[in-house]
Amino acid sequence: MFHPLLPNTNDLKDADLELKIAELSKKYTIAAKSGNGGLCSQILLALGEYKAEQQRRFSSRNKVAVQNQDKDLDNLININ
């Protein structure tokens, strides 16, 4: 889901993305303890957006790693 008030998550570095997730998680805990349900739902929307971007990056890196793993095995076997 797209949140209109968030910056473009593609532009964030990995460390900044993790920092945002940790920061929003802390803010969510504070909002939940104070009983502010409206704020909790808005934080969850933003948090979901950041986590989705993090998952997308992880999936794309994993896909590249699997593709490169298959190529690396070709160099290990030398049949002459």
N, C-alpha and C positions, 0 to 999 in steps of 0.2 A: 504494500500500500504506500502511496506517495503522500508525504506530509509537506504541505506548501511552505511552511516556515523553516524547514531545514535547508542547510546548504547542500549543494550537490555532493553526495557521499562518494562519488567516483574521484573527486579531487583530493580527498583526505588520504594522508599516509596511514599505514597500518597502525603505527603507534598512536596517532591521533584518534583513529577509529576505536581502538581499545580503551583509550582514555575517556572518550565520550560515553562508551558503554558503561564503564565503571562509574563515571560521574552521574549518569542518569539512573543507574541502579541505586546509588546512595540517595539520590533525590526521591526516587520512588518509595524507598523505605521510609523516609521522613514523612512524605505525603500520606502514606498508608497509615502510619502511626498517629498522625494528626486527624485522620478521618476525612480527608479531602478527596472524595471519590472522583470528582471532575478533573482535578489535577492528575490523579493517578491514571485516568484513562488517556489523557494527553501525553503523559510521560511514556506510557506503554506504546502509544503509536510511534513516537520518536525512537524509542528503544527498539521496537520491532524493525524499523527502517534501517537502523545501524547494524543490527544483528543480521538482517537479510543481506546487507552489503558484505559483511564479514563472511557469511556463509558462501556467497557468490564467489568471493576471492579465494576462499579455501577450496571450493570445488574446481575452479579453473586451474589453480596450482596443482591440485591433485591429478587432474586430467592430463596436464602437461608432464607431470612426473611419471605417470603410468605410460604415456606414449614414449618418453625418453628411456624408460626402463627396458622396454622391448628392444630398442635400438642398441642399447649397451650390450646385450647378450650376443648380438651378431659378431662383435669384435672379439669375444672370448673364445669362440670355436673357430679353429683354423683347420680346414680340411684341404690337404694338398695331396 
